Protein backbone atom coordinates (compact mmCIF):
# COMPACT_ATOMS: atom_id res chain seq x y z
CA UNK A 1 0.00 0.00 0.00
CA UNK A 2 1.47 3.34 -1.06
CA UNK A 3 1.75 6.41 1.16
CA UNK A 4 -0.82 8.13 -1.02
CA UNK A 5 -3.40 5.39 -0.43
CA UNK A 6 -2.66 5.44 3.29
CA UNK A 7 -3.16 9.20 3.42
CA UNK A 8 -6.46 8.91 1.54
CA UNK A 9 -7.79 6.40 4.09
CA UNK A 10 -6.33 8.37 6.96
CA UNK A 11 -7.98 11.64 5.98
CA UNK A 12 -11.16 9.78 5.08
CA UNK A 13 -11.27 8.38 8.63
CA UNK A 14 -10.58 11.82 10.08
CA UNK A 15 -13.37 13.29 7.96
CA UNK A 16 -15.72 10.61 9.24
CA UNK A 17 -14.77 11.48 12.82
CA UNK A 18 -15.30 15.19 12.17
CA UNK A 19 -18.74 14.59 10.65
CA UNK A 20 -19.69 12.30 13.52
CA UNK A 21 -18.47 14.83 16.09
CA UNK A 22 -20.42 17.64 14.42
CA UNK A 23 -23.52 15.48 14.35
CA UNK A 24 -23.03 14.45 17.97
CA UNK A 25 -22.58 18.09 18.97
CA UNK A 26 -25.78 19.09 17.21
CA UNK A 27 -27.62 16.15 18.78
CA UNK A 28 -26.22 17.11 22.18
CA UNK A 29 -27.53 20.65 21.78
CA UNK A 30 -30.92 19.27 20.81
CA UNK A 31 -30.73 16.92 23.81
CA UNK A 32 -30.04 19.87 26.08
CA UNK A 33 -33.03 21.70 24.61
CA UNK A 34 -35.19 18.61 25.11
CA UNK A 35 -34.02 18.28 28.71
CA UNK A 36 -34.77 21.95 29.32
CA UNK A 37 -38.29 21.47 27.94
CA UNK A 38 -38.75 18.45 30.22
CA UNK A 39 -37.59 20.50 33.17
CA UNK A 40 -39.90 23.32 32.03
CA UNK A 41 -42.87 20.93 31.94
CA UNK A 42 -42.03 19.49 35.37
CA UNK A 43 -41.85 23.01 36.78
CA UNK A 44 -45.25 23.84 35.27
CA UNK A 45 -46.71 20.72 36.86
CA UNK A 46 -45.21 21.64 40.21
CA UNK A 47 -46.56 25.20 39.97
CA UNK A 48 -49.97 23.90 38.91
CA UNK A 49 -50.06 21.59 41.95
CA UNK A 50 -49.09 24.49 44.19
CA UNK A 51 -51.77 26.64 42.52
CA UNK A 52 -54.41 23.97 43.18
CA UNK A 53 -53.21 23.54 46.78
CA UNK A 54 -53.62 27.30 47.30
CA UNK A 55 -57.20 27.07 46.01
CA UNK A 56 -57.84 24.15 48.36
CA UNK A 57 -56.26 26.02 51.31
CA UNK A 58 -58.48 29.02 50.60
CA UNK A 59 -61.56 26.80 50.43
CA UNK A 60 -60.70 24.71 53.52
CA UNK A 61 -59.82 27.81 55.56
CA UNK A 62 -63.16 29.40 54.73
CA UNK A 63 -65.04 26.17 55.47
CA UNK A 64 -63.24 25.84 58.81
CA UNK A 65 -64.25 29.36 59.73
CA UNK A 66 -67.90 28.84 58.72
CA UNK A 67 -68.17 25.51 60.54
CA UNK A 68 -66.17 26.34 63.68
CA UNK A 69 -66.70 30.13 63.70
CA UNK A 70 -63.07 30.38 64.78
CA UNK A 71 -61.27 33.34 63.09
CA UNK A 72 -57.97 31.44 63.14
CA UNK A 73 -59.14 29.46 60.13
CA UNK A 74 -59.17 32.69 58.13
CA UNK A 75 -55.36 32.94 58.36
CA UNK A 76 -54.64 30.14 55.79
CA UNK A 77 -57.56 31.49 53.75
CA UNK A 78 -56.04 34.98 53.64
CA UNK A 79 -52.54 33.65 52.90
CA UNK A 80 -53.74 31.46 50.06
CA UNK A 81 -55.90 34.20 48.56
CA UNK A 82 -52.97 36.66 48.65
CA UNK A 83 -50.69 34.17 46.88
CA UNK A 84 -53.17 33.19 44.14
CA UNK A 85 -52.53 36.19 41.81
CA UNK A 86 -48.76 35.63 42.00
CA UNK A 87 -49.14 31.94 41.17
CA UNK A 88 -51.60 32.74 38.35
CA UNK A 89 -49.11 35.21 36.85
CA UNK A 90 -46.22 32.74 37.17
CA UNK A 91 -48.13 29.96 35.41
CA UNK A 92 -49.29 32.34 32.66
CA UNK A 93 -45.66 33.22 32.04
CA UNK A 94 -44.57 29.58 31.90
CA UNK A 95 -47.29 28.43 29.46
CA UNK A 96 -47.00 31.47 27.19
CA UNK A 97 -46.07 29.12 24.29
CA UNK A 98 -49.16 26.90 24.75
CA UNK A 99 -52.41 28.57 23.67
CA UNK A 100 -54.65 25.77 24.97
CA UNK A 101 -53.08 25.76 28.45
CA UNK A 102 -53.19 29.54 28.57
CA UNK A 103 -56.92 29.38 27.82
CA UNK A 104 -57.40 26.87 30.65
CA UNK A 105 -55.63 29.17 33.07
CA UNK A 106 -57.90 32.03 31.99
CA UNK A 107 -60.97 29.85 32.64
CA UNK A 108 -59.58 28.90 36.06
CA UNK A 109 -59.00 32.59 36.84
CA UNK A 110 -62.58 33.48 35.87
CA UNK A 111 -63.96 30.62 38.00
CA UNK A 112 -61.83 31.77 40.93
CA UNK A 113 -63.13 35.34 40.58
CA UNK A 114 -66.72 34.08 40.72
CA UNK A 115 -65.86 31.77 43.62
CA UNK A 116 -64.15 34.58 45.55
CA UNK A 117 -67.14 36.88 45.01
CA UNK A 118 -69.41 34.28 46.66
CA UNK A 119 -66.89 33.80 49.49
CA UNK A 120 -66.73 37.57 50.05
CA UNK A 121 -70.51 37.70 50.31
CA UNK A 122 -70.48 34.73 52.67
CA UNK A 123 -67.79 36.36 54.81
CA UNK A 124 -69.83 39.54 54.94
CA UNK A 125 -72.81 37.54 56.16
CA UNK A 126 -70.65 35.71 58.70
CA UNK A 127 -69.27 38.97 60.11
CA UNK A 128 -72.90 39.94 60.74
CA UNK A 129 -73.38 36.66 62.66
CA UNK A 130 -75.49 35.25 59.80
CA UNK A 131 -73.60 31.96 59.53
CA UNK A 132 -76.54 30.09 58.03
CA UNK A 133 -76.72 32.65 55.23
CA UNK A 134 -72.95 32.32 54.77
CA UNK A 135 -73.28 28.55 54.37
CA UNK A 136 -76.06 28.99 51.81
CA UNK A 137 -73.99 31.49 49.84
CA UNK A 138 -70.97 29.22 49.88
CA UNK A 139 -73.03 26.22 48.77
CA UNK A 140 -73.85 28.11 45.57
CA UNK A 141 -70.28 27.36 44.43
CA UNK A 142 -71.34 23.73 44.24
CA UNK A 143 -74.80 24.44 42.85
CA UNK A 144 -73.27 26.55 40.08
CA UNK A 145 -70.58 23.89 39.54
CA UNK A 146 -67.83 26.40 40.25
CA UNK A 147 -65.72 24.15 42.51
CA UNK A 148 -66.24 20.97 40.39
CA UNK A 149 -65.33 22.95 37.28
CA UNK A 150 -62.21 24.23 39.00
CA UNK A 151 -61.11 20.69 39.85
CA UNK A 152 -61.94 19.59 36.31
CA UNK A 153 -59.86 22.38 34.77
CA UNK A 154 -56.92 21.66 37.08
CA UNK A 155 -57.10 17.96 36.19
CA UNK A 156 -57.25 18.78 32.45
CA UNK A 157 -54.30 21.13 32.85
CA UNK A 158 -52.21 18.43 34.54
CA UNK A 159 -53.23 15.80 31.94
CA UNK A 160 -52.08 18.09 29.14
CA UNK A 161 -48.73 18.72 30.84
CA UNK A 162 -48.32 14.99 31.52
CA UNK A 163 -48.95 14.30 27.84
CA UNK A 164 -46.39 16.96 26.85
CA UNK A 165 -43.91 15.47 29.33
CA UNK A 166 -44.28 12.00 27.83
CA UNK A 167 -43.89 13.42 24.31
CA UNK A 168 -40.77 15.38 25.25
CA UNK A 169 -39.23 12.40 27.04
CA UNK A 170 -39.80 10.29 23.94
CA UNK A 171 -38.08 12.95 21.84
CA UNK A 172 -35.19 13.04 24.31
CA UNK A 173 -34.83 9.24 24.17
CA UNK A 174 -34.80 9.34 20.35
CA UNK A 175 -32.08 12.02 20.43
CA UNK A 176 -30.12 9.88 22.88
CA UNK A 177 -30.31 6.92 20.46
CA UNK A 178 -29.06 9.11 17.62
CA UNK A 179 -26.24 10.36 19.83
CA UNK A 180 -25.21 6.77 20.54
CA UNK A 181 -25.25 6.06 16.81
CA UNK A 182 -23.10 9.11 16.10
CA UNK A 183 -20.71 8.07 18.86
CA UNK A 184 -20.48 4.60 17.29
CA UNK A 185 -19.66 6.12 13.91
CA UNK A 186 -17.04 8.32 15.52
CA UNK A 187 -15.48 5.34 17.30
CA UNK A 188 -15.45 3.34 14.07
CA UNK A 189 -13.74 6.20 12.26
CA UNK A 190 -11.31 6.52 15.13
CA UNK A 191 -10.39 2.82 14.94
CA UNK A 192 -9.81 3.05 11.19
CA UNK A 193 -7.76 6.21 11.60
CA UNK A 194 -5.73 4.67 14.43
CA UNK A 195 -4.88 1.58 12.37
CA UNK A 196 -3.80 3.68 9.42
CA UNK A 197 -1.82 5.97 11.70
CA UNK A 198 -0.01 2.94 13.15
CA UNK A 199 0.95 1.76 9.67
CA UNK A 200 2.08 5.23 8.69
CA UNK A 201 4.01 5.65 11.92
CA UNK A 202 5.77 2.33 11.43
CA UNK A 203 7.00 3.38 8.01
CA UNK A 204 8.04 6.73 9.33
CA UNK A 205 9.96 5.16 12.21
CA UNK A 206 12.84 3.98 10.04
CA UNK A 207 13.25 7.42 8.53
CA UNK A 208 13.20 8.99 11.96
CA UNK A 209 15.78 6.54 13.24
CA UNK A 210 18.19 7.56 10.50
CA UNK A 211 17.93 11.17 11.60
CA UNK A 212 18.17 10.44 15.30
CA UNK A 213 21.93 10.87 15.53
CA UNK A 214 21.82 14.22 13.74
CA UNK A 215 18.96 15.45 15.89
CA UNK A 216 20.76 14.30 19.04
CA UNK A 217 23.82 16.33 18.14
CA UNK A 218 21.76 19.39 17.28
CA UNK A 219 19.80 18.98 20.51
CA UNK A 220 23.04 18.88 22.50
CA UNK A 221 24.16 22.14 20.95
CA UNK A 222 20.73 23.63 21.55
CA UNK A 223 20.87 22.66 25.23
CA UNK A 224 24.24 24.30 25.61
CA UNK A 225 22.96 27.43 23.91
CA UNK A 226 19.87 27.47 26.14
CA UNK A 227 22.02 27.11 29.26
CA UNK A 228 24.19 30.02 28.19
CA UNK A 229 21.08 32.08 27.47
CA UNK A 230 19.55 31.15 30.85
CA UNK A 231 22.73 32.25 32.62
CA UNK A 232 22.70 35.53 30.72
CA UNK A 233 19.03 36.10 31.59
CA UNK A 234 19.66 35.29 35.25
CA UNK A 235 22.54 37.76 35.35
CA UNK A 236 20.39 40.41 33.64
CA UNK A 237 17.53 39.76 36.09
CA UNK A 238 19.87 40.08 39.09
CA UNK A 239 21.22 43.31 37.68
CA UNK A 240 17.71 44.63 37.10
CA UNK A 241 16.65 43.70 40.64
CA UNK A 242 19.73 45.42 42.04
CA UNK A 243 18.94 48.51 39.96
CA UNK A 244 15.39 48.47 41.25
CA UNK A 245 16.60 48.22 44.85
CA UNK A 246 18.99 51.12 44.32
CA UNK A 247 16.21 53.18 42.72
CA UNK A 248 13.86 52.43 45.61
CA UNK A 249 16.53 53.34 48.14
CA UNK A 250 17.24 56.55 46.26
CA UNK A 251 13.53 57.38 46.12
CA UNK A 252 13.17 56.81 49.88
CA UNK A 253 16.20 59.01 50.46
CA UNK A 254 14.73 61.73 48.23
CA UNK A 255 11.42 61.64 50.15
CA UNK A 256 13.32 61.83 53.45
CA UNK A 257 15.51 64.70 52.26
CA UNK A 258 12.51 66.62 50.91
CA UNK A 259 10.74 66.11 54.22
CA UNK A 260 13.79 67.30 56.15
CA UNK A 261 14.14 70.34 53.89
CA UNK A 262 10.48 71.23 54.40
CA UNK A 263 10.90 70.78 58.15
CA UNK A 264 13.85 73.19 58.01
CA UNK A 265 11.66 75.71 56.17
CA UNK A 266 9.02 75.25 58.88
CA UNK A 267 11.66 75.89 61.54
CA UNK A 268 12.67 79.12 59.81
CA UNK A 269 9.04 80.21 59.71
CA UNK A 270 8.72 79.44 63.42
CA UNK A 271 11.80 81.48 64.25
CA UNK A 272 10.49 84.36 62.19
CA UNK A 273 7.15 84.17 63.99
CA UNK A 274 8.88 84.26 67.39
CA UNK A 275 10.71 87.45 66.43
CA UNK A 276 7.64 89.28 65.12
CA UNK A 277 5.66 91.75 67.26
CA UNK A 278 2.62 91.82 64.98
CA UNK A 279 -0.03 89.33 66.17
CA UNK A 280 -1.54 88.87 62.71
CA UNK A 281 1.90 88.27 61.23
CA UNK A 282 2.71 85.75 63.98
CA UNK A 283 -0.55 83.91 63.38
CA UNK A 284 0.03 83.86 59.61
CA UNK A 285 3.63 82.65 59.96
CA UNK A 286 2.68 79.93 62.43
CA UNK A 287 -0.19 78.78 60.21
CA UNK A 288 2.23 78.64 57.26
CA UNK A 289 4.71 76.74 59.45
CA UNK A 290 2.03 74.19 60.42
CA UNK A 291 1.06 73.64 56.80
CA UNK A 292 4.67 73.20 55.72
CA UNK A 293 5.07 70.70 58.57
CA UNK A 294 1.98 68.88 57.27
CA UNK A 295 3.55 68.59 53.82
CA UNK A 296 6.86 67.49 55.37
CA UNK A 297 5.11 64.86 57.49
CA UNK A 298 3.25 63.46 54.47
CA UNK A 299 6.46 63.46 52.40
CA UNK A 300 8.46 61.61 55.06
CA UNK A 301 5.69 59.07 55.63
CA UNK A 302 5.51 57.97 51.98
CA UNK A 303 6.16 54.26 51.67
CA UNK A 304 6.00 53.38 47.98
CA UNK A 305 4.61 49.89 47.26
CA UNK A 306 6.23 47.30 45.02
CA UNK A 307 4.34 48.64 42.00
CA UNK A 308 6.28 51.88 42.41
CA UNK A 309 3.34 54.27 41.95
CA UNK A 310 1.11 53.68 44.97
CA UNK A 311 1.04 53.91 48.76
CA UNK A 312 -0.61 51.58 51.26
CA UNK A 313 -3.45 53.71 52.66
CA UNK A 314 -3.72 52.09 56.16
CA UNK A 315 -0.02 52.60 56.95
CA UNK A 316 0.03 56.12 55.49
CA UNK A 317 -3.08 57.36 57.36
CA UNK A 318 -1.87 55.78 60.60
CA UNK A 319 1.56 57.44 60.27
CA UNK A 320 0.04 60.88 59.57
CA UNK A 321 -2.20 60.58 62.65
CA UNK A 322 0.77 59.48 64.79
CA UNK A 323 2.63 62.64 63.76
CA UNK A 324 -0.46 64.71 64.64
CA UNK A 325 -0.59 63.12 68.11
CA UNK A 326 2.97 64.28 68.73
CA UNK A 327 2.51 67.77 67.27
CA UNK A 328 -0.86 68.46 68.95
CA UNK A 329 -0.34 66.86 72.35
CA UNK A 330 -0.01 70.29 74.02
CA UNK A 331 -3.23 71.71 72.52
CA UNK A 332 -5.59 69.82 74.81
CA UNK A 333 -6.79 66.40 76.07
CA UNK A 334 -8.11 65.28 72.68
CA UNK A 335 -7.81 61.69 71.46
CA UNK A 336 -6.82 61.11 67.81
CA UNK A 337 -7.96 57.85 66.20
CA UNK A 338 -7.56 56.47 62.68
CA UNK A 339 -8.85 53.62 60.54
CA UNK A 340 -8.62 52.71 56.88
CA UNK A 341 -9.71 49.96 54.56
CA UNK A 342 -7.03 48.06 52.68
CA UNK A 343 -6.82 50.59 49.84
CA UNK A 344 -4.11 51.92 47.54
CA UNK A 345 -3.37 55.61 46.99
CA UNK A 346 -1.38 56.97 44.09
CA UNK A 347 1.92 58.36 45.36
CA UNK A 348 1.24 61.65 43.51
CA UNK A 349 -2.00 62.10 45.52
CA UNK A 350 -0.73 60.92 48.90
CA UNK A 351 0.80 64.25 49.96
CA UNK A 352 -2.44 66.11 49.14
CA UNK A 353 -4.42 63.61 51.21
CA UNK A 354 -1.93 63.94 54.06
CA UNK A 355 -2.28 67.74 54.02
CA UNK A 356 -6.10 67.46 54.00
CA UNK A 357 -6.00 65.11 57.01
CA UNK A 358 -3.58 67.38 58.88
CA UNK A 359 -5.59 70.53 58.09
CA UNK A 360 -8.93 69.04 59.15
CA UNK A 361 -7.66 67.22 62.23
CA UNK A 362 -5.60 70.21 63.45
CA UNK A 363 -8.52 72.60 63.12
CA UNK A 364 -10.86 70.11 64.85
CA UNK A 365 -8.47 69.82 67.81
CA UNK A 366 -8.06 73.60 68.05
CA UNK A 367 -11.66 74.75 67.63
CA UNK A 368 -14.07 71.87 68.37
CA UNK A 369 -13.21 71.57 72.10
CA UNK A 370 -13.15 75.03 73.75
CA UNK A 371 -12.16 75.39 77.35
CA UNK A 372 -9.63 72.52 77.21
CA UNK A 373 -12.52 70.03 76.90
CA UNK A 374 -11.90 66.37 76.25
CA UNK A 375 -12.98 64.79 72.99
CA UNK A 376 -12.16 62.49 70.10
CA UNK A 377 -11.15 63.23 66.52
CA UNK A 378 -11.42 60.28 64.13
CA UNK A 379 -9.78 59.99 60.69
CA UNK A 380 -11.01 57.23 58.36
CA UNK A 381 -10.65 56.24 54.71
CA UNK A 382 -13.26 53.96 53.16
CA UNK A 383 -14.56 53.02 49.72
CA UNK A 384 -17.99 53.07 48.10
CA UNK A 385 -19.64 51.62 45.01
CA UNK A 386 -17.37 48.57 44.80
CA UNK A 387 -14.22 50.65 45.11
CA UNK A 388 -15.14 53.26 42.51
CA UNK A 389 -15.21 56.07 45.10
CA UNK A 390 -13.04 56.84 48.14
CA UNK A 391 -14.32 58.74 51.20
CA UNK A 392 -11.82 60.49 53.50
CA UNK A 393 -13.70 61.44 56.68
CA UNK A 394 -12.52 63.54 59.65
CA UNK A 395 -15.09 63.69 62.45
CA UNK A 396 -15.19 64.99 66.01
CA UNK A 397 -17.63 65.04 68.91
CA UNK A 398 -17.10 68.72 69.65
CA UNK A 399 -19.28 71.82 69.59
CA UNK A 400 -20.24 71.54 65.91
CA UNK A 401 -20.33 73.84 62.91
CA UNK A 402 -20.50 77.06 64.96
CA UNK A 403 -17.10 76.40 66.54
CA UNK A 404 -15.24 78.96 64.41
CA UNK A 405 -13.27 76.21 62.71
CA UNK A 406 -11.51 77.77 59.69
CA UNK A 407 -12.06 74.68 57.63
CA UNK A 408 -15.80 75.12 58.08
CA UNK A 409 -16.27 78.89 58.03
CA UNK A 410 -14.75 79.75 54.66
CA UNK A 411 -11.28 80.71 55.92
CA UNK A 412 -7.92 79.82 54.44
CA UNK A 413 -8.13 76.27 55.83
CA UNK A 414 -11.45 75.74 54.07
CA UNK A 415 -10.07 77.04 50.78
CA UNK A 416 -7.00 74.80 51.06
CA UNK A 417 -9.12 71.70 51.70
CA UNK A 418 -11.55 72.59 48.88
CA UNK A 419 -8.76 73.15 46.33
CA UNK A 420 -6.88 69.99 47.28
CA UNK A 421 -10.15 68.01 47.06
CA UNK A 422 -10.85 69.53 43.64
CA UNK A 423 -7.34 68.55 42.52
CA UNK A 424 -8.25 64.97 43.46
CA UNK A 425 -11.40 65.28 41.36
CA UNK A 426 -13.61 65.22 44.46
CA UNK A 427 -15.82 67.40 46.63
CA UNK A 428 -16.16 68.29 50.31
CA UNK A 429 -19.24 67.71 52.48
CA UNK A 430 -19.58 69.32 55.92
CA UNK A 431 -22.30 68.14 58.33
CA UNK A 432 -22.99 67.86 62.04
CA UNK A 433 -22.64 64.41 63.59
CA UNK A 434 -25.56 64.73 66.02
CA UNK A 435 -27.48 67.93 65.28
CA UNK A 436 -29.55 69.43 68.07
CA UNK A 437 -27.39 68.16 70.95
CA UNK A 438 -25.08 70.09 73.26
CA UNK A 439 -22.05 68.78 71.37
CA UNK A 440 -23.33 67.94 67.89
CA UNK A 441 -19.86 67.28 66.52
CA UNK A 442 -18.69 67.83 62.98
CA UNK A 443 -18.11 65.47 60.06
CA UNK A 444 -16.06 66.67 57.08
CA UNK A 445 -16.04 64.18 54.19
CA UNK A 446 -13.82 64.45 51.12
CA UNK A 447 -15.34 62.24 48.41
CA UNK A 448 -13.12 61.56 45.42
CA UNK A 449 -12.91 58.90 42.68
CA UNK A 450 -10.55 55.96 42.86
CA UNK A 451 -7.52 57.40 41.02
CA UNK A 452 -6.78 54.05 39.40
CA UNK A 453 -10.15 54.13 37.61
CA UNK A 454 -9.78 57.62 36.17
GIGI-V108571 format. One record per residue. N is the residue number from 1. RES is the residue in one small letter. NEAR is the number of other ideal C-beta (glycine too) atoms within 10 Angstrom. Layout:
BEGIN
N/RES/NEAR  N/RES/NEAR
END
This chain:
BEGIN
1/x/10  2/x/7  3/x/12  4/x/7  5/x/10  6/x/15  7/x/12  8/x/12  9/x/16  10/x/19  11/x/12  12/x/14  13/x/20  14/x/16  15/x/12  16/x/17  17/x/18  18/x/12  19/x/14  20/x/20  21/x/15  22/x/12  23/x/17  24/x/19  25/x/12  26/x/14  27/x/20  28/x/14  29/x/11  30/x/16  31/x/19  32/x/12  33/x/14  34/x/19  35/x/14  36/x/11  37/x/18  38/x/17  39/x/11  40/x/17  41/x/23  42/x/13  43/x/14  44/x/22  45/x/16  46/x/11  47/x/18  48/x/23  49/x/12  50/x/14  51/x/22  52/x/19  53/x/13  54/x/21  55/x/22  56/x/16  57/x/17  58/x/23  59/x/18  60/x/14  61/x/21  62/x/27  63/x/14  64/x/17  65/x/22  66/x/20  67/x/11  68/x/10  69/x/12  70/x/9  71/x/9  72/x/10  73/x/17  74/x/16  75/x/12  76/x/18  77/x/20  78/x/12  79/x/14  80/x/20  81/x/20  82/x/11  83/x/16  84/x/19  85/x/11  86/x/11  87/x/18  88/x/18  89/x/11  90/x/15  91/x/23  92/x/14  93/x/9  94/x/19  95/x/23  96/x/10  97/x/9  98/x/16  99/x/9  100/x/10  101/x/21  102/x/14  103/x/12  104/x/19  105/x/20  106/x/13  107/x/15  108/x/24  109/x/15  110/x/13  111/x/21  112/x/21  113/x/9  114/x/15  115/x/22  116/x/17  117/x/13  118/x/18  119/x/22  120/x/12  121/x/15  122/x/24  123/x/19  124/x/13  125/x/19  126/x/22  127/x/9  128/x/10  129/x/10  130/x/14  131/x/15  132/x/11  133/x/15  134/x/24  135/x/15  136/x/13  137/x/21  138/x/22  139/x/12  140/x/14  141/x/23  142/x/10  143/x/8  144/x/14  145/x/11  146/x/18  147/x/16  148/x/12  149/x/17  150/x/21  151/x/12  152/x/14  153/x/20  154/x/18  155/x/11  156/x/15  157/x/23  158/x/15  159/x/10  160/x/18  161/x/23  162/x/12  163/x/11  164/x/18  165/x/17  166/x/11  167/x/13  168/x/20  169/x/15  170/x/11  171/x/16  172/x/18  173/x/12  174/x/14  175/x/20  176/x/14  177/x/11  178/x/16  179/x/18  180/x/12  181/x/14  182/x/20  183/x/15  184/x/11  185/x/17  186/x/19  187/x/12  188/x/14  189/x/20  190/x/15  191/x/11  192/x/17  193/x/19  194/x/12  195/x/13  196/x/21  197/x/15  198/x/10  199/x/15  200/x/16  201/x/10  202/x/9  203/x/12  204/x/12  205/x/10  206/x/8  207/x/8  208/x/10  209/x/9  210/x/9  211/x/10  212/x/9  213/x/9  214/x/9  215/x/11  216/x/9  217/x/10  218/x/11  219/x/10  220/x/10  221/x/9  222/x/11  223/x/10  224/x/10  225/x/10  226/x/10  227/x/10  228/x/10  229/x/10  230/x/10  231/x/10  232/x/10  233/x/10  234/x/10  235/x/10  236/x/10  237/x/10  238/x/10  239/x/10  240/x/10  241/x/10  242/x/10  243/x/10  244/x/12  245/x/10  246/x/10  247/x/11  248/x/13  249/x/10  250/x/10  251/x/14  252/x/14  253/x/10  254/x/12  255/x/19  256/x/13  257/x/12  258/x/16  259/x/19  260/x/13  261/x/13  262/x/19  263/x/18  264/x/12  265/x/16  266/x/21  267/x/13  268/x/13  269/x/20  270/x/17  271/x/12  272/x/15  273/x/18  274/x/10  275/x/9  276/x/15  277/x/6  278/x/10  279/x/8  280/x/8  281/x/12  282/x/15  283/x/12  284/x/15  285/x/20  286/x/17  287/x/17  288/x/17  289/x/20  290/x/18  291/x/19  292/x/21  293/x/22  294/x/26  295/x/20  296/x/22  297/x/25  298/x/26  299/x/21  300/x/20  301/x/21  302/x/21  303/x/14  304/x/16  305/x/13  306/x/7  307/x/8  308/x/11  309/x/12  310/x/19  311/x/24  312/x/17  313/x/21  314/x/14  315/x/13  316/x/23  317/x/25  318/x/15  319/x/18  320/x/24  321/x/20  322/x/14  323/x/20  324/x/21  325/x/14  326/x/9  327/x/17  328/x/19  329/x/12  330/x/6  331/x/12  332/x/16  333/x/10  334/x/23  335/x/12  336/x/20  337/x/12  338/x/21  339/x/14  340/x/21  341/x/13  342/x/8  343/x/19  344/x/16  345/x/27  346/x/16  347/x/19  348/x/11  349/x/18  350/x/23  351/x/22  352/x/20  353/x/25  354/x/27  355/x/20  356/x/28  357/x/26  358/x/25  359/x/23  360/x/30  361/x/27  362/x/24  363/x/26  364/x/30  365/x/22  366/x/19  367/x/20  368/x/27  369/x/23  370/x/12  371/x/6  372/x/9  373/x/14  374/x/10  375/x/18  376/x/16  377/x/27  378/x/20  379/x/24  380/x/16  381/x/21  382/x/15  383/x/16  384/x/11  385/x/8  386/x/7  387/x/13  388/x/10  389/x/15  390/x/24  391/x/16  392/x/25  393/x/17  394/x/25  395/x/22  396/x/28  397/x/23  398/x/24  399/x/22  400/x/22  401/x/18  402/x/11  403/x/21  404/x/14  405/x/24  406/x/20  407/x/26  408/x/23  409/x/15  410/x/10  411/x/14  412/x/14  413/x/21  414/x/20  415/x/12  416/x/18  417/x/24  418/x/17  419/x/11  420/x/21  421/x/22  422/x/12  423/x/11  424/x/22  425/x/13  426/x/20  427/x/12  428/x/20  429/x/13  430/x/16  431/x/14  432/x/17  433/x/16  434/x/12  435/x/10  436/x/7  437/x/11  438/x/7  439/x/17  440/x/19  441/x/24  442/x/28  443/x/17  444/x/25  445/x/19  446/x/24  447/x/17  448/x/23  449/x/14  450/x/19  451/x/16  452/x/12  453/x/8  454/x/9
END
